[in-house]
Amino acid sequence: MSTVLKPSEMSGQDAGGSNSQSSRNPFNHSFWFQIMLAGFLMLSVSGCHGCRRHHNVDDVPPTIAKTQTLTLYWNKYQGSQSVLVPVSRPRPLDADHPDDIRSAVTLLLAGPTDEEKAQGFYSEIPGGTRLLGVHRRKGHVIVDLSNQFQSGGGSTSIQQRLEAVRKTVSANEPDAGLELTVQGRPLTTLGGEGLEVPESLQSGRQ
């Protein structure tokens, strides 16, 4: 015996099937997902632009921006006499290898700036003199310089270049003695006149 469906039952079944297909239609879910994704991307891009603007305000790391004062000794005429005068210089801190002596002697060998020269400062240390190394041993500092340190000048010039190094080291590390070497060898005499280097600069004693 066959079963005959009524039109109302057929329409209800069709309607139910239609509703079920509608609820499972992937187009509706995909459409709203794309809308949400587009909104999220817009917010992310906007946020990144803001981050870049903020980063550009503070490009210099704090350790580079911080400075401390070093003391150098330059020659300057007072009347007819040349004397050594202390000059303060700021320098960037090296957070990994802080060494006042290395920094101060490097600046000393470079000579006065144009501004300092205009104020009458000059150096008796021969141009081209390089710092080869700074070492510490038993409470004193060993400063190793290149051969140029020995070149030229009379006894007065030589004495003043030695004093410029000694005073610069002492000002930046007061408790340390100084021993000067040239190309790794102890410095005993200096200049064409064979000026004897003070024993204190040979042994590190002050």
Residue frames relative to the residue before (quaternion, step in Angstrom):
aa qw qx qy qz dx dy dz
M 1.0000 0.0000 0.0000 0.0000 0.00 0.00 0.00
S 0.3136 -0.7795 0.5177 0.1614 3.58 -0.70 1.04
T 0.3510 -0.7203 0.5631 0.2023 3.49 -1.16 0.67
V 0.2135 -0.7773 0.5851 0.0890 3.50 -0.88 1.03
L 0.2872 -0.7635 0.5558 0.1604 3.53 -0.71 1.04
K 0.4307 -0.6886 0.5268 0.2505 3.48 -1.04 0.84
P 0.6392 -0.5424 0.3814 0.3896 3.59 -1.15 0.55
S 0.6456 0.5241 -0.3326 0.4448 3.59 1.01 -0.78
E 0.6567 0.5064 -0.3132 0.4628 3.56 1.04 -0.82
M 0.6396 0.5327 -0.3207 0.4520 3.51 1.08 -0.81
S 0.6695 0.4960 -0.3015 0.4636 3.54 0.94 -0.90
G 0.6385 0.5254 -0.3261 0.4582 3.58 1.07 -0.75
Q 0.6547 0.5100 -0.3174 0.4588 3.52 1.03 -0.84
D 0.6391 0.5206 -0.3179 0.4684 3.53 1.07 -0.83
A 0.6534 0.5229 -0.3130 0.4492 3.54 0.98 -0.90
G 0.6504 0.5143 -0.3146 0.4620 3.54 1.03 -0.89
G 0.6513 0.5099 -0.3155 0.4650 3.55 1.00 -0.84
S 0.6425 0.5273 -0.3235 0.4522 3.51 1.03 -0.83
N 0.6574 0.5074 -0.3082 0.4640 3.61 0.96 -0.89
S 0.6482 0.5233 -0.3222 0.4496 3.57 0.98 -0.82
Q 0.6549 0.4994 -0.3106 0.4747 3.57 0.99 -0.83
S 0.6330 0.5415 -0.3306 0.4437 3.55 1.06 -0.80
S 0.6771 0.4938 -0.3001 0.4556 3.57 0.99 -0.87
R 0.7268 0.4002 -0.2478 0.5001 3.55 1.18 -0.53
N 0.3959 0.7358 -0.4689 0.2865 3.61 1.28 0.12
P 0.3462 -0.7756 0.4827 0.2133 3.65 -0.43 1.13
F 0.5315 0.6507 -0.4101 0.3549 3.61 1.17 -0.44
N 0.6499 0.5290 -0.3228 0.4400 3.58 0.96 -0.91
H 0.6833 0.4769 -0.2912 0.4700 3.62 0.87 -0.91
S 0.6532 0.5226 -0.3142 0.4489 3.57 0.92 -0.86
F 0.6416 0.5419 -0.3241 0.4355 3.58 0.96 -0.85
W 0.7084 0.4438 -0.2696 0.4780 3.59 0.83 -0.96
F 0.6047 0.5524 -0.3556 0.4502 3.60 1.08 -0.64
Q 0.6569 0.5094 -0.3083 0.4625 3.57 0.98 -0.85
I 0.6171 0.5418 -0.3359 0.4613 3.58 1.04 -0.76
M 0.6854 0.4808 -0.2859 0.4663 3.58 0.89 -0.98
L 0.6473 0.5274 -0.3214 0.4466 3.59 0.99 -0.83
A 0.6432 0.5258 -0.3212 0.4545 3.58 0.98 -0.86
G 0.6508 0.5188 -0.3096 0.4599 3.58 1.00 -0.85
F 0.6499 0.5219 -0.3111 0.4566 3.59 0.99 -0.86
L 0.6537 0.5145 -0.3115 0.4593 3.59 0.98 -0.86
M 0.6361 0.5302 -0.3285 0.4543 3.58 0.99 -0.81
L 0.6635 0.4938 -0.3056 0.4717 3.59 0.97 -0.83
S 0.6476 0.5307 -0.3208 0.4427 3.59 1.01 -0.83
V 0.6611 0.5035 -0.3080 0.4631 3.57 0.92 -0.90
S 0.6457 0.5210 -0.3164 0.4599 3.55 0.98 -0.87
G 0.6591 0.5132 -0.3065 0.4563 3.57 0.98 -0.86
C 0.6501 0.5232 -0.3223 0.4469 3.62 0.98 -0.80
H 0.6213 0.5291 -0.3482 0.4614 3.59 1.01 -0.77
G 0.6480 0.5257 -0.3145 0.4525 3.53 1.01 -0.81
C 0.6419 0.5292 -0.3204 0.4531 3.55 1.07 -0.82
R 0.6595 0.5102 -0.3181 0.4512 3.57 0.94 -0.83
R 0.6329 0.5248 -0.3385 0.4577 3.57 0.98 -0.77
H 0.6600 0.5061 -0.3080 0.4619 3.56 0.99 -0.88
H 0.6481 0.5340 -0.3235 0.4361 3.61 0.97 -0.83
N 0.6618 0.5356 -0.3105 0.4228 3.58 0.97 -0.84
V 0.5713 0.6011 -0.3855 0.4046 3.58 1.18 -0.41
D 0.7981 0.1887 -0.0644 0.5686 3.58 1.07 -0.80
D 0.0539 0.8426 -0.5313 0.0693 3.57 0.52 1.19
V 0.6756 0.4986 -0.2961 0.4553 3.63 1.12 -0.61
P 0.4228 -0.6991 0.5071 0.2746 3.61 -0.70 1.02
P 0.6017 -0.6024 0.3784 0.3631 3.61 -0.98 0.75
T 0.6451 0.5370 -0.3415 0.4229 3.63 0.99 -0.74
I 0.6564 0.4826 -0.3175 0.4852 3.61 1.14 -0.56
A 0.6595 0.5304 -0.3176 0.4275 3.56 1.01 -0.77
K 0.6359 0.5368 -0.3406 0.4375 3.62 1.10 -0.66
T 0.0651 -0.8000 0.5960 0.0254 3.56 -1.04 0.76
Q 0.1342 -0.7478 0.6370 0.1301 3.55 -1.33 0.24
T 0.5125 -0.6643 0.4597 0.2912 3.55 -1.23 0.41
L 0.1364 -0.7539 0.6388 0.0710 3.54 -1.04 0.89
T 0.2949 -0.7498 0.5653 0.1767 3.57 -1.13 0.62
L 0.0673 -0.7789 0.6235 0.0027 3.56 -0.86 1.06
Y 0.2768 -0.7538 0.5684 0.1791 3.57 -1.21 0.44
W 0.0497 -0.7846 0.6178 -0.0133 3.53 -0.74 1.19
N 0.5010 -0.6101 0.5145 0.3346 3.52 -1.30 0.35
K 0.0860 0.7657 -0.6354 0.0507 3.53 -1.19 0.65
Y 0.4323 -0.7015 0.5014 0.2638 3.56 -0.97 0.84
Q 0.0547 -0.7352 0.6749 0.0301 3.49 -1.08 0.91
G 0.7716 -0.0553 -0.0389 0.6325 3.49 -0.04 1.36
S 0.7729 -0.2953 0.2331 0.5109 3.60 -0.71 -1.04
Q 0.6534 0.5220 -0.3003 0.4587 3.58 1.30 -0.04
S 0.3163 -0.7309 0.5741 0.1900 3.57 -1.00 0.87
V 0.0075 -0.8002 0.5985 -0.0369 3.56 -0.76 1.08
L 0.4913 -0.6344 0.5076 0.3138 3.55 -1.30 0.36
V 0.0855 -0.8087 0.5817 -0.0185 3.54 -0.77 1.13
P 0.4185 -0.7129 0.4939 0.2696 3.63 -0.85 0.87
V 0.0727 -0.7687 0.6351 0.0193 3.53 -1.11 0.83
S 0.3161 -0.7538 0.5474 0.1798 3.59 -0.91 0.91
R 0.0429 -0.7867 0.6159 -0.0007 3.52 -1.05 0.85
P 0.3052 -0.7142 0.5858 0.2315 3.60 -0.94 0.77
R 0.0202 -0.7887 0.6138 0.0289 3.56 -1.14 0.53
P 0.5482 -0.5879 0.4591 0.3782 3.62 -1.16 0.46
L 0.4329 -0.6804 0.5268 0.2684 3.54 -1.11 0.71
D 0.2454 -0.7161 0.6307 0.1709 3.54 -1.09 0.72
A 0.3179 -0.8014 0.4747 0.1772 3.55 -0.20 1.30
D 0.6890 0.4866 -0.2871 0.4539 3.60 1.09 -0.63
H 0.8115 0.0946 -0.0185 0.5763 3.60 1.00 -0.81
P 0.0082 0.8252 -0.5643 0.0224 3.61 0.41 1.15
D 0.1838 0.7716 -0.5869 0.1628 3.60 -0.57 1.13
D 0.3044 -0.7935 0.5033 0.1563 3.55 -0.20 1.31
I 0.6575 0.5292 -0.3257 0.4261 3.59 0.93 -0.85
R 0.6512 0.5066 -0.3202 0.4657 3.59 0.87 -0.89
S 0.6785 0.4879 -0.2963 0.4623 3.58 0.88 -0.90
A 0.6835 0.4993 -0.2941 0.4439 3.58 0.87 -0.97
V 0.6831 0.4736 -0.2989 0.4687 3.61 0.88 -0.88
T 0.6075 0.5460 -0.3524 0.4568 3.59 1.04 -0.69
L 0.6689 0.4798 -0.2921 0.4869 3.58 0.96 -0.86
L 0.6242 0.5485 -0.3343 0.4448 3.59 1.03 -0.80
L 0.6922 0.4807 -0.2789 0.4604 3.58 0.89 -0.93
A 0.6156 0.5588 -0.3454 0.4353 3.59 1.15 -0.54
G 0.4579 -0.7090 0.4301 0.3205 3.57 1.22 -0.39
P 0.6740 -0.4973 0.3538 0.4161 3.59 -1.26 0.25
T 0.5098 -0.6122 0.5060 0.3306 3.55 -1.23 0.50
D 0.6835 -0.4598 0.3517 0.4446 3.59 -1.26 0.17
E 0.6412 0.5237 -0.3242 0.4577 3.57 1.01 -0.78
E 0.6679 0.4874 -0.2998 0.4759 3.58 0.99 -0.83
K 0.6193 0.5331 -0.3432 0.4630 3.59 1.05 -0.70
A 0.6383 0.5295 -0.3250 0.4545 3.57 1.03 -0.78
Q 0.6705 0.4670 -0.2890 0.4988 3.59 1.22 -0.46
G 0.6438 -0.5674 0.3092 0.4100 3.59 1.28 0.13
F 0.5124 0.6448 -0.4312 0.3683 3.61 1.22 0.08
Y 0.0760 0.7714 -0.6301 0.0457 3.55 -1.15 0.70
S 0.3517 -0.7369 0.5411 0.2012 3.58 -1.29 0.25
E 0.3615 -0.7152 0.5594 0.2119 3.55 -1.13 0.74
I 0.5103 0.6301 -0.4299 0.3971 3.60 1.27 -0.08
P 0.4841 -0.6934 0.4414 0.3000 3.63 -0.69 1.03
G 0.5376 -0.6278 0.4636 0.3192 3.55 -1.06 0.85
G 0.7475 0.3770 -0.2883 0.4647 3.55 -1.07 0.74
T 0.4740 0.6563 -0.4553 0.3705 3.60 1.25 -0.10
R 0.1375 -0.8109 0.5676 0.0368 3.56 -0.82 1.04
L 0.4175 -0.6580 0.5645 0.2722 3.53 -1.25 0.57
L 0.2082 -0.8109 0.5396 0.0894 3.58 -0.60 1.17
G 0.8025 -0.1890 0.1190 0.5532 3.56 1.14 -0.43
V 0.1640 -0.7350 0.6465 0.1221 3.52 -1.34 0.42
H 0.0288 0.7973 -0.5997 0.0613 3.57 -0.75 1.08
R 0.2511 -0.7564 0.5851 0.1498 3.55 -1.26 0.43
R 0.0942 0.7884 -0.6004 0.0949 3.54 -1.00 0.90
K 0.8644 -0.0870 0.0245 0.4947 3.53 -0.82 1.09
G 0.7846 -0.3964 0.1838 0.4398 3.56 0.74 1.06
H 0.7384 0.3347 -0.2677 0.5206 3.60 1.15 0.22
V 0.4612 -0.6847 0.5125 0.2361 3.52 -1.31 0.49
I 0.1944 -0.7515 0.6206 0.1112 3.56 -0.97 0.91
V 0.0910 -0.7903 0.6058 0.0133 3.57 -0.61 1.18
D 0.1376 -0.8072 0.5728 0.0366 3.56 -0.58 1.19
L 0.0957 -0.8182 0.5669 -0.0011 3.56 -0.66 1.18
S 0.5584 -0.6002 0.4549 0.3479 3.55 -1.29 0.33
N 0.7293 -0.4717 0.2921 0.4004 3.58 -1.32 0.35
Q 0.5582 0.6371 -0.3913 0.3599 3.60 1.10 -0.61
F 0.5612 0.6260 -0.3854 0.3801 3.59 1.15 -0.57
Q 0.6999 0.4865 -0.2639 0.4514 3.58 1.14 -0.64
S 0.5994 0.6379 -0.3460 0.3378 3.58 1.19 -0.39
G 0.8766 0.1732 -0.1060 0.4362 3.53 -1.28 0.66
G 0.7059 0.5019 -0.3430 0.3635 3.49 -1.42 0.07
G 0.4357 -0.6727 0.5380 0.2611 3.51 -1.25 0.59
S 0.7741 -0.3670 0.2463 0.4531 3.53 -1.32 -0.11
T 0.6414 0.5268 -0.3328 0.4476 3.61 1.00 -0.77
S 0.6519 0.5153 -0.3059 0.4646 3.56 0.95 -0.92
I 0.6663 0.5100 -0.3013 0.4529 3.57 0.94 -0.91
Q 0.6468 0.5171 -0.3197 0.4606 3.57 0.95 -0.86
Q 0.6878 0.4886 -0.2895 0.4521 3.57 0.95 -0.86
R 0.6420 0.5016 -0.3481 0.4637 3.62 1.03 -0.63
L 0.6190 0.5254 -0.3423 0.4729 3.57 1.10 -0.69
E 0.6747 0.4967 -0.2869 0.4645 3.57 0.94 -0.93
A 0.6085 0.5587 -0.3576 0.4356 3.59 1.04 -0.70
V 0.6679 0.4737 -0.2958 0.4920 3.58 0.98 -0.84
R 0.6671 0.5169 -0.3122 0.4363 3.59 0.85 -0.96
K 0.6919 0.4749 -0.2842 0.4636 3.58 0.85 -0.98
T 0.6345 0.5292 -0.3369 0.4515 3.60 1.01 -0.75
V 0.6608 0.4887 -0.3068 0.4800 3.59 0.92 -0.86
S 0.6743 0.5090 -0.2952 0.4461 3.58 0.87 -0.96
A 0.6556 0.5245 -0.3189 0.4397 3.60 0.99 -0.79
N 0.7567 0.3923 -0.2042 0.4816 3.58 1.05 -0.72
E 0.7676 0.0900 -0.0963 0.6272 3.58 1.32 -0.20
P 0.1862 -0.8720 0.4404 0.1049 3.57 0.52 1.27
D 0.7205 0.4754 -0.2618 0.4317 3.59 0.99 -0.75
A 0.6388 0.5486 -0.3242 0.4310 3.59 1.25 -0.15
G 0.3812 -0.6682 0.5838 0.2596 3.55 -1.15 0.67
L 0.3308 -0.7464 0.5467 0.1861 3.58 -1.26 0.31
E 0.0468 -0.7529 0.6560 0.0257 3.52 -1.04 0.89
L 0.2026 -0.7897 0.5711 0.0956 3.57 -0.74 1.09
T 0.0018 -0.7675 0.6410 0.0056 3.55 -1.04 0.84
V 0.2194 -0.7475 0.6102 0.1438 3.56 -1.25 0.48
Q 0.8255 -0.0564 -0.0329 0.5606 3.55 -0.65 1.19
G 0.7219 -0.4623 0.2354 0.4580 3.57 1.05 0.82
R 0.6497 0.5050 -0.3219 0.4682 3.61 1.25 -0.08
P 0.5706 -0.5948 0.4296 0.3688 3.63 -1.01 0.72
L 0.3376 -0.7399 0.5512 0.1864 3.57 -0.97 0.88
T 0.0390 -0.8328 0.5518 -0.0205 3.59 -0.39 1.24
T 0.7784 0.0650 -0.0462 0.6227 3.58 1.08 -0.72
L 0.1340 -0.8044 0.5782 0.0271 3.53 -1.19 0.56
G 0.8127 0.2695 -0.2047 0.4744 3.55 -1.07 0.82
G 0.6864 -0.5003 0.3547 0.3908 3.53 -1.36 0.30
E 0.6664 0.4982 -0.3037 0.4642 3.58 1.14 -0.53
G 0.4307 -0.7279 0.4438 0.2962 3.57 1.28 -0.05
L 0.1619 0.8128 -0.5421 0.1389 3.57 1.04 0.78
E 0.3975 -0.7237 0.5128 0.2353 3.56 -0.83 1.00
V 0.3874 -0.7035 0.5513 0.2260 3.52 -0.97 0.96
P 0.5457 -0.6293 0.4283 0.3503 3.62 -0.84 0.88
E 0.5846 -0.6124 0.4082 0.3415 3.55 -1.01 0.88
S 0.6030 0.5794 -0.3627 0.4113 3.57 1.06 -0.70
L 0.6973 0.4421 -0.2753 0.4925 3.61 1.11 -0.61
Q 0.6149 0.5184 -0.3500 0.4803 3.57 1.30 -0.09
S 0.7877 0.3302 -0.1498 0.4981 3.57 1.02 -0.80
G 0.5264 -0.6385 0.4110 0.3824 3.56 1.27 -0.25
R 0.5309 0.6153 -0.4278 0.3957 3.62 1.21 -0.03
Q 0.3752 -0.7200 0.5382 0.2263 3.56 -1.06 0.76
